[in-house]
Amino acid sequence: MFSKKEYVYAVYTEKSFTKAANKLYISQPCLSAAIKKVEEEIGMPLFERRYSDLRLTEAGKNYIETAERIMALEAEFENRVHNIANLEYGSIVLGGSNYVCSHILPKIVGAFTKRYPKIETDIVETSSVELEKKLLDESVDVIIDSFDSENDRFEYLPLVRETILLAVPMGNSSNKGLEKYSVLPSDIYEGKADLDGLCEIPVDRFKEEKFILLKNGNSMYRHARSAFESCDFTPDVIFRLDQLLTSFSLADAGNGVCFVTDTLFRYHRFNDNVRLYRIKNSGERMLYTAKKKNKYISSAIKAFDGVASETIK
């Protein structure tokens, strides 16, 4: 009964069989016959023909509402097919923490926009908790983050394995005698650091230091706590912060020691103001891209996943 919906819709919008027939480039008798056939299938009239201006019956109003929804779905399907075929237009909203948005996303987005210049890209920067909420309510399409636990409503794609390191200001006495167990930020940036071969040190070797930690609920806090518990060590904590980049900025300025990841130094050159150590039982973490399950994944989003993997690896 909706195979002739364009005919019914034309009569509805033009308020005239004659005008609708002209618009559709068919004869008026042919159009009238098509409308009559639809009405026979439904079992009731769509238009009240006794008025000078054509009006919809109650059945006609419901038919038009349904037809509009069908046409909207058809248009969406056509857009999806066009999107799949050409990637000539579209948009993508990305989410990340301050650390991700400052040091990882710029490199990926640069490569993505160069390859797909017609795709509009927006970035949302907020906490991990807020990022997951925004992914669920579909205000962002993709987030990049580490995750303490998996949400069964998300689809994850591993992006890069990160090594957890302790940043200790260069002038601190704790460095004495441990220099050979450390690397510098420039070593990582220039690709000269062998982190897998770097000897791990118990965190209590730095018991005289003041620690800058991220707050409970952040994955970096979990890694730090694991290192502390393995040595039965209670650190002297001077700051508890929300952002990894802020904690490193404080350590880089000599205000204490903090846990960071090697990725922080891979895409941005820092001065060698700290020594970086691998700490026993602090472990590693994986950075993922995450998308909401059971949501239409556009070609732009799929393309972003591919560019992200290529760029980071």
C-alpha positions as CSV (number, residue, x, y, z in Angstrom):
1,M,0.0,0.0,0.0
2,F,3.0,2.3,0.3
3,S,4.4,1.5,-3.2
4,K,2.5,4.5,-4.5
5,K,3.2,6.8,-1.6
6,E,4.9,9.4,-3.8
7,Y,1.6,9.7,-5.7
8,V,-0.4,10.1,-2.5
9,Y,2.2,12.6,-1.1
10,A,2.2,14.7,-4.2
11,V,-1.6,15.1,-4.0
12,Y,-1.3,15.9,-0.3
13,T,1.3,18.6,-0.9
14,E,-0.2,20.1,-4.0
15,K,-3.8,19.9,-2.7
16,S,-4.9,19.1,-6.2
17,F,-5.0,16.0,-8.4
18,T,-4.3,18.2,-11.5
19,K,-1.2,19.9,-10.0
20,A,0.1,16.7,-8.6
21,A,-0.3,14.9,-12.0
22,N,1.6,17.7,-13.7
23,K,4.4,17.6,-11.0
24,L,4.7,13.8,-11.5
25,Y,4.5,14.0,-15.3
26,I,1.6,11.6,-15.5
27,S,-2.0,12.0,-16.6
28,Q,-4.7,12.9,-14.1
29,P,-6.7,9.7,-14.8
30,C,-3.6,7.6,-14.2
31,L,-2.9,9.4,-10.9
32,S,-6.6,9.1,-9.8
33,A,-6.5,5.4,-10.6
34,A,-3.3,4.9,-8.5
35,I,-4.8,6.7,-5.5
36,K,-8.0,4.7,-5.8
37,K,-6.0,1.5,-5.8
38,V,-4.2,2.5,-2.6
39,E,-7.6,3.4,-1.0
40,E,-9.0,0.0,-1.9
41,E,-6.0,-1.8,-0.3
42,I,-6.5,0.2,2.9
43,G,-10.3,-0.2,2.8
44,M,-11.1,3.5,3.3
45,P,-10.6,6.8,1.5
46,L,-7.5,9.0,2.0
47,F,-9.0,12.3,0.8
48,E,-12.3,14.0,1.3
49,R,-13.3,14.9,-2.2
50,R,-16.4,16.9,-1.4
51,Y,-14.6,20.0,-0.6
52,S,-13.2,22.5,-3.1
53,D,-9.8,22.2,-1.3
54,L,-8.6,18.6,-1.0
55,R,-8.5,17.4,2.6
56,L,-7.1,14.3,4.3
57,T,-9.3,11.9,6.1
58,E,-8.2,10.5,9.4
59,A,-6.8,7.5,7.6
60,G,-5.1,9.9,5.2
61,K,-3.4,11.7,8.0
62,N,-2.0,8.5,9.4
63,Y,-1.0,7.4,5.9
64,I,1.0,10.6,5.3
65,E,2.7,10.4,8.8
66,T,3.8,6.8,8.0
67,A,4.9,7.7,4.5
68,E,7.0,10.6,5.8
69,R,8.8,8.2,8.2
70,I,9.4,5.7,5.4
71,M,10.8,8.4,3.1
72,A,13.1,9.6,5.9
73,L,14.4,6.1,6.3
74,E,14.9,5.8,2.6
75,A,16.8,9.0,2.5
76,E,19.0,7.9,5.4
77,F,19.7,4.7,3.6
78,E,20.7,6.6,0.4
79,N,23.0,8.8,2.5
80,R,24.6,5.8,4.1
81,V,25.2,4.2,0.7
82,H,26.7,7.4,-0.7
83,N,28.8,7.7,2.5
84,I,30.1,4.2,2.1
85,A,30.9,4.6,-1.5
86,N,32.6,8.0,-1.5
87,L,33.4,9.4,2.0
88,E,32.7,12.7,0.4
89,Y,30.8,14.2,3.3
90,G,30.0,13.4,6.9
91,S,31.2,14.1,10.4
92,I,32.8,12.4,13.4
93,V,32.9,13.4,17.0
94,L,36.0,12.1,19.0
95,G,36.5,12.1,22.7
96,G,39.6,11.9,24.9
97,S,41.2,13.0,28.1
98,N,43.4,16.0,28.3
99,Y,46.4,13.7,27.9
100,V,45.0,12.0,24.8
101,C,43.7,15.2,23.2
102,S,47.1,17.0,23.8
103,H,49.5,14.2,22.7
104,I,47.8,11.5,20.7
105,L,44.7,12.8,18.9
106,P,46.5,15.7,17.1
107,K,48.7,13.2,15.3
108,I,45.8,10.9,14.3
109,V,43.5,13.8,13.4
110,G,46.2,15.3,11.3
111,A,46.6,12.1,9.2
112,F,42.8,11.6,9.1
113,T,41.9,15.1,7.8
114,K,44.7,15.0,5.3
115,R,43.3,11.8,3.8
116,Y,39.6,12.7,4.2
117,P,39.4,16.5,4.0
118,K,35.7,16.6,3.5
119,I,34.9,14.8,6.8
120,E,34.1,17.3,9.6
121,T,35.9,16.3,12.8
122,D,35.0,17.6,16.3
123,I,36.9,16.8,19.5
124,V,35.4,16.5,23.1
125,E,37.9,16.7,25.9
126,T,36.8,15.5,29.4
127,S,37.3,12.9,32.1
128,S,37.2,9.2,31.5
129,V,33.9,8.9,33.4
130,E,32.2,11.6,31.3
131,L,33.6,10.2,28.1
132,E,31.9,6.8,28.7
133,K,28.6,8.7,29.5
134,K,28.9,10.6,26.2
135,L,29.6,7.5,24.2
136,L,26.5,5.9,25.7
137,D,24.2,8.8,24.9
138,E,25.8,9.0,21.4
139,S,27.0,12.6,21.8
140,V,30.5,11.3,20.8
141,D,31.2,8.6,18.2
142,V,34.6,7.3,19.3
143,I,36.6,7.7,22.4
144,I,40.3,6.9,23.0
145,D,41.1,5.9,26.5
146,S,42.5,3.1,28.8
147,F,39.8,1.2,30.6
148,D,40.0,-0.5,34.0
149,S,37.1,-2.7,33.1
150,E,35.1,-3.5,29.9
151,N,31.6,-2.2,29.4
152,D,29.6,-4.8,27.5
153,R,27.8,-2.0,25.6
154,F,31.1,-0.9,24.0
155,E,33.2,-2.3,21.2
156,Y,36.9,-2.0,21.8
157,L,39.8,-1.8,19.3
158,P,43.4,-2.1,20.8
159,L,45.4,0.9,19.7
160,V,48.7,0.9,21.6
161,R,50.4,-0.8,24.5
162,E,51.7,1.8,27.0
163,T,54.6,1.3,29.5
164,I,54.1,2.8,32.9
165,L,57.1,4.9,34.1
166,L,58.0,6.9,37.1
167,A,59.2,10.4,36.3
168,V,61.8,11.7,38.8
169,P,63.2,15.3,38.6
170,M,66.8,15.3,37.3
171,G,68.3,17.0,40.4
172,N,66.7,14.7,43.0
173,S,69.1,12.6,45.1
174,S,67.0,9.5,44.5
175,N,68.6,9.3,41.0
176,K,72.1,8.8,42.5
177,G,73.4,5.3,41.5
178,L,70.3,4.5,39.5
179,E,71.1,6.4,36.3
180,K,71.8,3.3,34.3
181,Y,68.3,2.0,35.1
182,S,66.6,5.1,33.6
183,V,65.9,6.7,30.2
184,L,65.3,10.3,29.3
185,P,62.3,11.8,27.5
186,S,64.5,12.5,24.5
187,D,65.5,8.8,24.3
188,I,61.8,7.9,23.9
189,Y,61.1,10.7,21.4
190,E,64.0,9.8,19.2
191,G,63.2,6.0,19.4
192,K,66.4,5.1,21.2
193,A,64.9,3.8,24.4
194,D,64.7,0.0,25.0
195,L,61.9,0.0,27.5
196,D,61.4,-3.8,27.4
197,G,65.0,-4.3,28.3
198,L,65.0,-1.7,31.1
199,C,65.4,-3.2,34.6
200,E,62.5,-2.7,36.9
201,I,63.0,-1.0,40.3
202,P,60.9,-1.4,43.5
203,V,59.0,1.8,44.1
204,D,60.3,2.0,47.7
205,R,63.7,3.0,46.3
206,F,62.1,6.4,46.0
207,K,60.6,6.4,49.5
208,E,62.2,9.8,50.2
209,E,60.3,11.4,47.3
210,K,57.0,13.3,47.4
211,F,54.5,11.7,45.1
212,I,52.0,13.3,42.7
213,L,49.2,10.9,42.0
214,L,46.1,10.8,40.0
215,K,42.8,10.4,41.9
216,N,41.2,7.1,42.6
217,G,39.1,6.0,39.6
218,N,41.8,6.9,37.1
219,S,43.6,3.8,35.6
220,M,47.0,5.3,36.5
221,Y,46.1,5.4,40.1
222,R,45.4,1.6,40.0
223,H,48.9,1.0,38.5
224,A,50.5,3.2,41.2
225,R,48.7,1.4,44.0
226,S,49.7,-2.0,42.7
227,A,53.4,-0.9,42.9
228,F,52.9,0.5,46.4
229,E,51.2,-2.6,47.7
230,S,53.8,-4.9,46.3
231,C,56.4,-3.2,48.6
232,D,54.0,-2.5,51.5
233,F,54.9,1.1,51.0
234,T,52.9,4.2,51.8
235,P,53.9,7.2,49.8
236,D,54.1,10.8,50.9
237,V,51.5,12.2,48.5
238,I,51.5,16.0,48.0
239,F,49.0,16.3,45.1
240,R,46.0,14.2,43.9
241,L,45.0,15.3,40.5
242,D,42.6,14.6,37.6
243,Q,44.9,14.8,34.7
244,L,48.1,12.9,33.8
245,L,49.5,15.9,31.9
246,T,49.1,18.2,34.9
247,S,50.9,15.7,37.2
248,F,53.8,15.5,34.8
249,S,54.0,19.2,34.4
250,L,54.4,19.5,38.2
251,A,57.1,16.8,38.2
252,D,58.9,18.3,35.2
253,A,59.1,21.5,37.2
254,G,60.7,19.7,40.2
255,N,57.7,19.5,42.5
256,G,57.6,15.7,43.0
257,V,57.6,12.4,41.2
258,C,54.7,11.0,39.2
259,F,53.6,8.0,37.1
260,V,53.4,8.6,33.4
261,T,53.3,6.5,30.2
262,D,55.9,6.3,27.4
263,T,53.3,7.5,24.9
264,L,53.5,10.9,26.4
265,F,57.0,11.3,25.1
266,R,56.7,9.6,21.7
267,Y,54.9,12.4,19.8
268,H,56.1,15.5,21.7
269,R,59.6,16.6,22.6
270,F,60.1,17.5,26.2
271,N,63.3,18.9,27.9
272,D,65.3,16.2,29.8
273,N,64.3,17.5,33.2
274,V,63.4,14.1,34.5
275,R,64.7,10.6,34.6
276,L,62.2,7.8,33.7
277,Y,62.2,4.4,35.5
278,R,60.2,1.2,35.1
279,I,58.7,0.3,38.4
280,K,58.1,-3.2,39.6
281,N,54.4,-4.3,39.5
282,S,53.2,-1.0,38.0
283,G,52.6,-2.9,34.8
284,E,51.5,-1.8,31.4
285,R,48.2,-0.6,30.1
286,M,46.4,-0.7,26.7
287,L,45.0,2.3,25.0
288,Y,41.8,1.6,23.0
289,T,39.4,3.2,20.7
290,A,35.9,2.4,21.8
291,K,32.5,2.7,20.1
292,K,29.0,2.0,21.2
293,K,27.7,-1.5,20.2
294,N,24.6,-1.8,18.0
295,K,24.9,1.7,16.6
296,Y,25.3,2.4,12.9
297,I,29.0,2.7,12.3
298,S,29.6,5.1,9.4
299,S,32.4,4.8,6.9
300,A,34.0,7.9,8.5
301,I,34.2,6.1,11.8
302,K,35.6,3.0,10.2
303,A,38.1,5.1,8.3
304,F,39.1,6.8,11.5
305,D,39.8,3.4,13.2
306,G,42.1,2.5,10.3
307,V,44.0,5.8,10.3
308,A,44.4,5.7,14.1
309,S,45.9,2.2,14.0
310,E,48.2,3.0,11.2
311,T,49.3,6.3,12.7
312,I,50.0,5.1,16.2
313,K,51.7,1.8,15.2
